[in-house]
Structure formats: C-alpha cells, structure tokens
Amino acid sequence: MNQIEVSIMGQSYRLGCPEGGEARLRDAVAQVDREMCAIRDSGKLKARERIAVLAALNLAYVLSERQTAAAGSPAATPAKAGTPDTHGATPTDAAYIDQLIARLDQTLGQDGHLI
C-alpha cells in the first residue's frame, strides 16, 4: 500500500492508497475539497467539522442519485449543491445553505456531537 500526501481545504493529509488507485483517490480528494470549499465560501459556516458533515451528506446524496438512476428508477429529489432546482435557484444560494445548516443542527441536537 502506497501513501500519498493530499490537501483538503488547505489542511494536509497523508492517506493510504492501494496499488494502482492513486488517480481515483486524488479524484475523490478533489471532490471532497470542492464540496467543502463551496460550503465554507458560502460564508455560513466556519467549523470544519460541520463543513465536513455537510460535504459528506452532499456527496452521499449524489452517489445515491447515481445509484438510483443506474437502477432506472426516477428520482424526484432536491438538487445537489451547485445544480439548479426547479425554481432556477442553486443550492449554493444562502437559503439552501441555511436549510442545510438547520437540518444539521437538528440532527446534531443540543450537544453538537455526531456520536
């Protein structure tokens, strides 16, 4: 197993990488970095932990949409960050980010911990 050095939101990480998987891992890191930077740049969140959770939720949602589409099922679901919804707004709009933050706050509850 190889190790590669990557950067996500300006923070360096050393990751284990299976033989021949470096390109895919770097692509995954780039996706995570884009998602986290977009959320941070919206100006609504500063805490890395919350940014990471929202980015993970966005990416998991996109993956779920792709799996649903691959199975041939129609997906009537809200848009992912950066994709226009049926009203022409993009989820990077302030209202969408506020909605995601509210859902995250509700999920985390009073103590602010995931576990």
C-alpha positions in Angstrom: 0.0 0.0 0.0 1.3 3.4 -1.0 0.9 6.7 0.9 0.1 10.0 -0.8 0.0 13.5 0.5 -3.2 15.4 -0.2 -4.7 18.8 0.8 -8.4 19.4 1.7 -9.4 23.0 2.5 -5.7 23.8 3.0 -5.1 21.0 5.5 -2.6 18.4 4.6 -3.4 14.7 5.0 -1.3 11.5 4.4 -3.6 8.8 3.1 -3.0 5.1 2.4 -3.7 4.2 -1.2 -4.0 0.8 -2.7 -1.6 -0.1 -5.6 -3.0 1.5 -8.8 -5.6 3.5 -7.0 -3.8 6.9 -6.8 -5.8 8.6 -9.6 -9.1 7.6 -8.2 -8.2 8.6 -4.7 -6.9 12.0 -5.9 -10.2 12.5 -7.8 -12.1 11.7 -4.6 -10.0 14.1 -2.6 -10.6 16.8 -5.3 -14.4 16.2 -5.0 -14.3 16.5 -1.2 -12.1 19.6 -1.4 -14.5 21.3 -3.9 -17.6 20.5 -1.7 -16.0 21.7 1.5 -14.6 24.9 -0.1 -18.0 25.7 -1.6 -19.7 25.3 1.7 -17.0 27.4 3.5 -17.1 30.0 0.8 -20.8 30.5 1.2 -19.9 32.3 4.4 -22.4 30.5 6.6 -20.1 28.0 8.4 -16.7 28.2 9.8 -16.4 25.0 11.8 -14.5 22.4 9.8 -16.5 19.6 11.4 -19.8 20.9 10.3 -18.5 21.7 6.8 -17.2 18.2 6.5 -20.6 16.7 7.6 -22.5 18.8 5.0 -20.0 17.9 2.3 -20.3 14.2 3.2 -24.1 14.5 3.1 -23.9 16.2 -0.3 -21.6 13.6 -1.8 -23.6 10.7 -0.3 -26.7 12.2 -1.8 -25.1 12.5 -5.2 -23.9 8.9 -5.0 -27.4 7.8 -4.0 -28.9 9.7 -7.0 -26.4 8.0 -9.4 -27.3 4.5 -8.0 -31.0 5.2 -8.3 -30.5 6.5 -11.9 -28.4 3.5 -12.8 -31.2 1.2 -11.5 -33.6 3.0 -13.8 -35.7 4.5 -11.0 -36.9 8.1 -11.4 -35.6 10.3 -8.6 -37.8 13.2 -7.6 -35.4 14.8 -5.1 -33.9 18.1 -4.3 -30.8 19.3 -6.2 -27.3 18.9 -5.1 -25.1 21.9 -4.4 -24.4 23.9 -7.5 -27.2 22.3 -9.5 -30.2 24.5 -10.4 -33.5 23.3 -8.9 -36.9 23.5 -10.5 -37.2 27.2 -9.5 -33.8 28.2 -11.0 -32.1 28.6 -7.7 -28.8 26.9 -6.9 -28.3 25.1 -3.7 -25.3 27.3 -3.0 -27.8 30.1 -2.6 -28.0 31.4 1.0 -31.4 30.0 1.6 -30.3 26.5 0.6 -27.2 26.7 2.8 -29.3 27.9 5.7 -31.7 25.0 5.2 -28.7 22.5 5.3 -27.3 24.1 8.4 -30.7 23.9 10.1 -31.0 20.2 9.2 -27.5 19.6 10.5 -28.3 21.5 13.8 -31.4 19.5 14.2 -29.6 16.2 13.6 -26.7 17.1 16.0 -29.1 18.2 18.7 -28.1 20.1 21.8 -24.6 18.8 22.3 -23.4 19.3 18.7 -21.8 15.8 18.5 -22.4 13.3 15.8 -21.9 10.3 18.0 
